[in-house]
Amino acid sequence: LSAGPQLNVVDAEGGITVRPDPGFVVKTRDTQTGMKVFLNIVSNEHIEKPHMKSFAELEGEEGCRVPLSVGTPVEDFDKKQEPCITYDLVANPEVVAECDQHKDFRDSVIQLCFAAIAQKYKVELDARYKLPKMKYKGTTVQLQRIRKANQSKIQEVSSSPNAPMPGESAAARQAAVDNAGGPPQPEFCVFYAKQGAPAVDGFAVNWPAPPDTTEEAATLEYLVGWDLPCYRVNQFQEKIRGTMKNQKDREK
């Protein structure tokens, strides 16, 4: 009889089975089915730390890579005994600690988790989410088999050991690079394109003023990502109030 996989030991296929540590929970919904979805952001030291990478396929452009291991969906019930789905996403412990300290970094990690689930399981999650006061949704943290790091087209960028973690200010990151005598921080452009639209060079586009409404934004073929109307601070509280109203209140 097999006693199951041995924990924390690399197997013949280069994988390792671990029981991650609880971190924090994200509550959202499946946009197609409406079912509640809980993301358990857990951690284990065998997942790589976040680090700067130079992507060979992007002509050497740099970016911060936050490695994640995505577990399988698990059927569960919420506190109202309604069915829900949970996913465990394993990050390095430093990522979970950084999420606790910096809200902006935590939001970036959550959006990364949404994208990872969409890519692996073709499930689109509602970008609106809540953070329940719990470290793990479930009775016991699920075992996870993760792959050890291997070489790929991604090439390491040398960095200073005292460089700030992702989530700290851009000025602090640039100061650390300057002190270490390293290269300047990379420039990057964020924009959105409709499905089927031809590729464009975001740096070469003379981006117009951003649209005033999400309805206007939906008509555009390309949209620069720096100033989306749904993210503007002066409209944020009103958007949240409208979102939290029930159906009858919204119809008034």
C-alpha positions in Angstrom: 0.0 0.0 0.0 1.2 3.5 -0.8 1.4 6.0 2.0 1.0 8.9 -0.5 3.6 11.3 -1.8 6.5 12.2 0.4 6.6 15.8 1.4 9.4 18.2 0.6 11.3 15.7 -1.5 12.0 16.2 -5.2 10.6 13.3 -7.2 11.9 11.6 -10.3 10.0 14.0 -12.6 11.5 17.1 -10.9 8.4 18.0 -8.9 8.0 18.4 -5.1 4.9 17.9 -3.0 4.4 20.4 -0.2 1.7 21.6 2.3 1.8 25.4 2.0 1.3 27.8 4.9 -2.0 29.8 5.0 -1.9 33.4 3.8 -5.0 35.3 3.0 -8.3 34.8 1.1 -9.9 36.6 -1.8 -13.6 36.3 -2.4 -15.1 37.0 -5.9 -17.4 35.3 -8.4 -17.3 33.5 -11.7 -18.6 36.0 -14.2 -20.4 33.4 -16.3 -22.0 31.2 -13.7 -22.3 33.7 -10.8 -20.9 31.1 -8.4 -18.9 32.4 -5.5 -15.1 31.7 -5.8 -12.6 31.9 -3.0 -8.8 32.2 -3.8 -6.5 30.9 -1.0 -3.2 32.8 -1.4 -0.8 30.5 0.4 2.9 30.3 0.5 5.9 27.9 0.4 9.6 28.5 0.3 10.0 26.2 -2.7 8.3 28.8 -4.9 10.8 31.3 -6.3 10.9 34.8 -4.8 9.7 37.8 -7.0 12.6 39.1 -9.0 13.4 41.2 -12.0 13.7 39.3 -15.3 15.0 40.2 -18.8 12.7 38.5 -21.3 14.8 37.4 -24.3 11.6 37.1 -26.5 10.8 40.8 -25.7 14.2 42.0 -26.9 15.7 42.3 -23.4 12.9 44.4 -21.8 12.7 43.9 -18.0 9.8 43.2 -15.7 9.1 41.9 -12.2 8.2 38.2 -12.2 6.0 36.8 -9.4 6.0 33.0 -9.7 2.8 31.2 -8.7 1.7 27.6 -8.6 -2.1 27.2 -9.3 -3.9 24.3 -7.7 -7.0 22.5 -8.9 -10.5 23.7 -8.2 -12.2 22.3 -5.1 -15.9 22.2 -4.5 -16.9 23.6 -1.1 -19.7 25.5 0.7 -19.8 29.0 2.0 -21.1 30.0 5.4 -24.6 30.1 4.1 -24.2 26.5 2.9 -24.3 27.6 -0.7 -21.9 25.8 -3.2 -18.7 27.6 -4.1 -15.3 26.8 -5.6 -11.9 27.4 -4.0 -8.5 27.6 -5.7 -5.2 27.5 -3.9 -2.4 29.6 -5.4 1.1 29.2 -3.9 3.5 32.0 -3.8 6.8 32.6 -2.0 6.4 33.7 1.6 7.9 37.0 0.8 5.0 37.7 -1.6 2.4 37.1 1.1 4.3 39.2 3.6 4.6 42.0 1.1 0.9 41.9 0.3 0.2 42.4 4.0 2.4 45.6 4.0 1.5 47.2 0.6 -2.1 47.3 -0.7 -1.0 48.3 -4.2 1.3 45.2 -4.4 -1.5 43.0 -3.0 -3.9 44.2 -5.6 -1.3 43.5 -8.4 -0.8 40.0 -7.0 -4.6 39.4 -6.9 -5.0 40.5 -10.5 -2.1 38.2 -11.4 -4.0 35.3 -9.6 -7.1 36.1 -11.6 -5.2 36.0 -14.8 -3.5 32.7 -13.9 -6.8 31.0 -13.2 -8.2 32.4 -16.5 -5.3 31.1 -18.4 -5.3 27.6 -16.8 -9.0 26.9 -16.4 -10.6 29.4 -18.8 -12.6 30.8 -15.9 -13.2 34.6 -15.9 -13.4 36.0 -12.4 -15.1 39.3 -11.4 -12.4 42.0 -10.9 -14.4 43.2 -7.9 -13.3 41.3 -4.8 -13.5 41.2 -1.0 -10.9 40.1 1.5 -12.6 38.0 4.2 -11.0 38.0 7.6 -9.6 34.5 7.3 -6.3 33.0 6.4 -7.6 29.9 4.5 -11.0 28.8 3.1 -11.3 25.2 4.0 -10.5 22.8 6.9 -6.9 21.8 5.9 -4.5 23.4 3.5 -4.4 21.2 0.4 -1.2 19.4 -0.7 0.4 21.0 -3.8 2.8 19.4 -6.2 5.0 22.2 -7.6 7.7 22.2 -10.2 11.2 23.2 -9.3 12.6 26.1 -11.1 14.2 25.3 -14.5 16.0 27.3 -17.2 13.9 28.9 -19.9 14.2 31.8 -22.3 14.0 34.1 -19.3 17.4 35.4 -18.2 18.2 36.6 -14.7 19.0 40.3 -14.3 21.7 41.0 -11.7 20.3 43.0 -8.7 21.4 44.5 -5.5 20.7 42.5 -2.3 19.3 45.7 -0.7 16.9 46.5 -3.6 13.3 47.3 -2.5 10.7 44.6 -3.0 8.0 45.1 -5.6 5.2 47.3 -4.3 7.6 50.0 -2.9 7.8 53.3 -4.6 9.4 53.7 -8.1 11.7 56.3 -6.6 13.0 53.8 -4.0 13.5 51.2 -6.6 15.4 53.6 -8.9 17.5 54.9 -5.9 18.6 51.3 -5.2 19.6 50.8 -8.8 21.5 54.1 -8.8 23.3 53.2 -5.6 24.3 49.8 -7.1 25.5 51.4 -10.3 23.0 49.4 -12.3 21.0 50.2 -15.5 18.1 52.7 -15.3 14.6 51.4 -14.6 12.9 50.2 -17.8 10.1 52.1 -19.5 6.9 50.3 -20.2 3.5 51.0 -21.8 0.2 49.6 -20.8 -2.7 49.5 -23.2 -5.7 47.4 -24.2 -6.7 46.2 -27.6 -10.0 44.6 -28.8 -9.8 40.9 -29.8 -8.6 40.7 -33.4 -7.1 44.2 -33.5 -3.7 44.3 -35.2 -0.6 44.7 -33.1 0.7 48.2 -32.5 3.8 49.7 -30.9 2.4 51.4 -27.8 5.4 53.7 -27.6 4.8 55.0 -31.1 1.1 55.7 -30.7 0.0 59.3 -30.0 -2.6 58.4 -27.4 -5.6 60.7 -27.3 -7.2 61.9 -24.1 -8.9 59.1 -22.2 -12.6 58.5 -22.6 -14.9 60.0 -19.9 -17.1 56.9 -19.5 -16.8 53.1 -19.6 -19.4 53.1 -22.4 -17.2 55.4 -24.5 -14.2 53.2 -23.7 -15.9 50.1 -25.0 -16.2 51.6 -28.5 -12.5 52.1 -28.9 -10.2 49.7 -30.7 -7.2 50.6 -28.5 -7.3 52.1 -25.0 -4.3 53.3 -23.0 -4.3 51.7 -19.5 -3.0 54.6 -17.4 -6.4 56.4 -16.9 -9.3 54.1 -17.2 -12.5 55.9 -16.2 -13.6 53.1 -13.9 -10.5 53.5 -11.8 -10.5 57.3 -11.3 -10.4 58.3 -7.7 -13.1 61.0 -7.9 -15.6 58.4 -9.1 -14.4 55.5 -7.0 -16.8 55.8 -4.0 -19.8 56.4 -6.2 -18.9 53.3 -8.4 -18.6 51.2 -5.2 -21.9 52.4 -3.9 -23.6 51.5 -7.2 -22.0 48.2 -7.2 -23.0 47.3 -3.7 -26.7 48.1 -4.3 -29.1 45.2 -4.8 -31.0 44.8 -8.0 -34.1 46.6 -6.8 -32.2 49.6 -5.7 -30.3 49.8 -9.0 -33.6 49.8 -10.9 -34.9 52.9 -9.0 
